[in-house]
Amino acid sequence: MTQKIGILTSGGDTPGLNAAIRGVGKACMSRYGMQIIGFRDGFRGLMENRTMVLDSDTLAGILTLGGTILGTSRDKPHKMPINGKVVDMTETIVANYHANKLDCLVCLGGGGTMKNALRLKQAGLNIVTLPKTIDNDVALTETTFGFDTALGIATDAIDRLHSTAHSHHRIIVVEIMGHRAGWLALGAGIAGGADVILIPEIPYDVHLVAEAIKRRKQTGKPFSIVAVAEGAISQEEFAAQQAAAARKKEKKAKDPEPELVYAERTLKLARQLQLLTGLEARPTILGHLQRGGTPSAADRLLATRLGTAAADLIESRNYGFMIAARGETSLPVPLEEVAGQVKTVPPDHPWVESARSVRTNFGD
Ligand code: F6P
């Protein structure tokens, strides 16, 4: 009996998703003679049974396309917003899986998708996942597709910001995506030669950042590039967050101070650095530019490798795994081991050490 496979993309879009859809689809169909259908807009499309035909025509010409031809959403099966209410739609999703006579559902997503995929596995579905995110923060895989493309875009942005910072003798604070992990800001910061890199894993002291910028000024470099991850926080804010978490644990919490949202933190940081250094500071929020457009060659390759490996695993009727990237090959990792984990930057990671060796400041 040939198998019938469903595929969906969930979470923020990422360059390389279409390359992965193509990799899974072509290998499933042409190599193994399976049938494949797409579900639109993530788990919401599966819940609403909105499908898309995936055949050799729809899969042709999508390797280089950004975004996802299936559409995506951040909706979760067990917390689906419907008419102003949040409803557990797991049963409907399970029913639609069976109504479509699926043998396996392939979910392309990041950390949130891995958790949702595990829940569906526990509800009895055969699931295989692929790790995508520009944040590179999915556990137990060396990398995720989308990261390399975003790294290139963010590095290019830093290169361009350098010449304007230099010409105006300014500080440019450039916010780079990554709310839980600083891989993208760290990688682009190193590749672009940022003078300061701030990441969530290393809470910073703004005074130490300002001192580093002033030292550069004293040595004839009155401009600086500060690459800051969305989720980077000051040591003060970190301490406040820890205290709030402890209070919450003790159930003493009343009305916690609302957290600053990412761009607000970056604007505040630029203002503080201007005041502390006497240099003009300008913020640049790269935002969704980092997720748009055509995937890099490395992401196309990775997405194709992982997508075709998913087809091989499904052919052998092994389900319940994420296909992780390991060196030149791939490895199925049980969803139980991946879900709920975040791959953050170890503060002594070799990239951090290298950056410190070229005198990059981390505000610590
Ligand atoms: O999916 C990861 C990510 O790119 C994060 O870096 C960023 O915080 C988030 O998505 C933004 O998501 P949205 O597009 O839903 O605002």
Residues whose N, C-alpha, C, O or C-beta is under 5 A from the ligand:
A	BS01	F6P	G12 D135 M177 G178 H179
